[in-house]
Structure formats: C-alpha cells, structure tokens
Amino acid sequence: VHVSPEGGFQIEVFQRNMSTPVEGNISLCFDEVCSGIGGPDGWRSGSKDATNVAETFVITDKDVAALAVERMIANNKLEVVHGPYGSEMRARFSLRGVTAALNAIEQHYKDR
C-alpha cells in the first residue's frame, strides 16, 4: 500500500509466477467475500512507477483502492484472484497488523 501523491492510496500486488504482463480478471476477496476490479481503468500491469515490473499489478482506481483499504482494516484475510478464466491464480495474504502499518504510513507522511 502506497500513499498516492494526489491523496488516497495505491495498492500493488506481487506474486511469484504471476503472468507478465498480468492478464485476465482480478478479484479481491476479503474473508471470502469477493469483488472484481474494473477493466483497464481499474488496474494495470506493473508497479505504481513503471509498467515493466514483472509479476506485479497496481490498482489504479482510487475508489477501488480506498474501499480495499477499508476492507483490509475490517477483515482478517485477503485473497487476490487473477488470470484468465479457468486458469486463475490465487495469492493469499494475512491482514494481521494492517491497521498498525497504515497508521504508521499516515504518521510518516504527517511528519514530513
């Protein structure tokens, strides 16, 4: 999770063996409740600063990122489902400590 220069958050997801460039659909599942990230305007392959970063995608839709951060705070597990239908990959993350980490990030930016 990165704080966006325009305000709000940007979220990058990295997974070993993720297709490069990332293709297909992407869904975020918080404690098994899933929602898809919109088409080409919702995310892009690569990192927040570069498109040529392997095994990574960034959520570019500010509203989706804000909702994801809210759900990270409120839930225990995140599963990112990505790839072409029928051959999806799954990346599982524990959300333990997310609130403390986000508070630390926010404080860091306030102290600058």
Rosetta blueprint (number, residue, H / E / L):
1 V L
2 H E
3 V E
4 S L
5 P L
6 E L
7 G L
8 G L
9 F E
10 Q E
11 I E
12 E E
13 V E
14 F E
15 Q L
16 R L
17 N L
18 M L
19 S L
20 T L
21 P L
22 V L
23 E L
24 G L
25 N E
26 I E
27 S E
28 L E
29 C E
30 F E
31 D L
32 E L
33 V E
34 C E
35 S E
36 G E
37 I L
38 G L
39 G L
40 P L
41 D L
42 G L
43 W E
44 R E
45 S E
46 G L
47 S L
48 K L
49 D L
50 A L
51 T L
52 N L
53 V L
54 A L
55 E L
56 T E
57 F E
58 V E
59 I E
60 T L
61 D L
62 K H
63 D H
64 V H
65 A H
66 A H
67 L H
68 A H
69 V H
70 E H
71 R H
72 M H
73 I H
74 A H
75 N L
76 N L
77 K E
78 L E
79 E E
80 V E
81 V E
82 H E
83 G E
84 P L
85 Y L
86 G L
87 S L
88 E L
89 M E
90 R E
91 A E
92 R E
93 F E
94 S E
95 L L
96 R L
97 G L
98 V H
99 T H
100 A H
101 A H
102 L H
103 N H
104 A H
105 I H
106 E H
107 Q H
108 H H
109 Y H
110 K H
111 D L
112 R L
